[in-house]
């Protein structure tokens, strides 16, 4: 089964070798502006909570969950809420949404010929 997988990979590389060359395609990640990111996170929270009010001018997102209000400050990503479980849930949801929008980028490739060993 592993041999079949390896053979399929090798055959696909032989069909499209340009796709597999190192550095052949340098795709730059698309930048999401702050307002778009704010709206995506607000919509993501709307999927989890029905009563979400977002205000980009004040940079706040307010969530009403069973009568408990929670306010998210967009700049600091701090959450003002009386209920600790709701605060933790909102922190996790905001973290997941922002990580989905701005994934961690890989470090630049290092040319081994130009690096010097110190020992």
C-alpha positions as CSV (number, residue, x, y, z in Angstrom):
1,X,0.0,0.0,0.0
2,X,2.9,2.4,0.8
3,X,4.5,1.4,-2.5
4,X,1.4,2.3,-4.4
5,X,1.3,5.7,-2.7
6,X,4.9,6.4,-3.5
7,X,4.4,5.3,-7.1
8,X,1.5,7.6,-7.4
9,X,3.5,10.5,-6.1
10,X,6.4,9.8,-8.4
11,X,4.2,9.5,-11.4
12,X,2.4,12.8,-10.6
13,X,5.8,14.5,-10.2
14,X,6.9,13.1,-13.6
15,X,3.7,14.5,-15.2
16,X,4.1,18.0,-13.7
17,X,7.7,18.5,-12.6
18,X,7.4,22.3,-12.5
19,X,4.8,22.1,-9.7
20,X,7.3,20.3,-7.5
21,X,10.4,22.3,-8.0
22,X,11.7,24.0,-4.9
23,X,10.9,27.7,-5.1
24,X,9.1,27.3,-8.5
25,X,6.0,29.0,-7.2
26,X,6.4,31.9,-4.7
27,X,2.8,32.6,-3.6
28,X,2.5,35.6,-1.3
29,X,-0.2,35.2,1.3
30,X,-3.0,37.6,0.7
31,X,-3.3,40.3,3.3
32,X,-6.6,40.9,4.9
33,X,-7.3,44.4,6.0
34,X,-8.3,45.2,9.5
35,X,-12.0,45.8,8.7
36,X,-12.4,42.6,6.7
37,X,-10.7,40.7,9.6
38,X,-13.0,42.4,12.1
39,X,-16.1,41.4,10.0
40,X,-15.0,37.8,9.6
41,X,-14.5,37.4,13.3
42,X,-17.8,39.0,14.1
43,X,-19.6,36.7,11.6
44,X,-17.7,33.7,13.0
45,X,-19.1,34.7,16.4
46,X,-22.6,35.1,15.0
47,X,-22.4,31.4,13.9
48,X,-21.9,30.5,17.6
49,X,-24.0,33.1,19.3
50,X,-27.2,34.5,17.9
51,X,-27.0,38.0,19.5
52,X,-23.8,39.6,18.3
53,X,-23.4,43.3,17.7
54,X,-20.3,44.6,16.0
55,X,-19.2,48.2,15.8
56,X,-16.1,48.8,13.7
57,X,-16.0,52.5,14.5
58,X,-15.6,51.7,18.3
59,X,-13.7,48.5,17.5
60,X,-15.9,46.4,19.7
61,X,-17.9,43.2,19.4
62,X,-20.7,42.7,22.0
63,X,-22.1,39.2,22.6
64,X,-25.3,38.6,24.5
65,X,-25.5,35.0,25.7
66,X,-28.5,34.2,27.8
67,X,-28.6,37.7,29.3
68,X,-24.9,37.8,30.0
69,X,-23.1,40.5,28.0
70,X,-19.5,40.2,26.9
71,X,-17.6,42.9,25.1
72,X,-14.5,42.2,23.0
73,X,-12.1,45.1,22.5
74,X,-10.7,44.5,19.0
75,X,-7.3,46.3,19.6
76,X,-6.3,44.4,22.8
77,X,-8.5,41.3,22.1
78,X,-9.5,41.6,25.8
79,X,-12.9,40.4,26.8
80,X,-15.0,42.2,29.5
81,X,-17.4,39.6,30.9
82,X,-18.7,38.6,34.3
83,X,-18.9,34.9,33.5
84,X,-15.5,33.2,33.3
85,X,-16.6,30.2,31.1
86,X,-18.1,32.6,28.5
87,X,-14.9,34.6,28.6
88,X,-12.7,31.5,28.0
89,X,-15.0,30.4,25.2
90,X,-14.9,33.8,23.5
91,X,-11.1,33.9,23.8
92,X,-10.8,30.5,22.1
93,X,-13.2,31.5,19.3
94,X,-11.5,34.8,18.6
95,X,-8.1,33.0,18.6
96,X,-9.4,30.3,16.2
97,X,-10.9,32.9,13.9
98,X,-7.8,35.2,13.8
99,X,-5.5,32.2,13.3
100,X,-7.6,31.0,10.4
101,X,-7.5,34.4,8.8
102,X,-3.7,34.9,9.4
103,X,-2.1,31.5,9.4
104,X,1.5,31.3,10.6
105,X,3.9,31.9,7.8
106,X,6.8,29.7,7.2
107,X,10.3,31.1,7.8
108,X,12.2,32.1,4.6
109,X,14.4,29.4,3.1
110,X,18.0,29.5,4.1
111,X,20.7,28.8,1.5
112,X,23.0,26.2,3.1
113,X,25.9,27.4,0.9
114,X,25.8,30.9,2.4
115,X,25.5,29.8,6.0
116,X,28.7,29.4,8.0
117,X,29.1,26.9,10.7
118,X,30.6,28.3,13.9
119,X,32.3,25.2,15.1
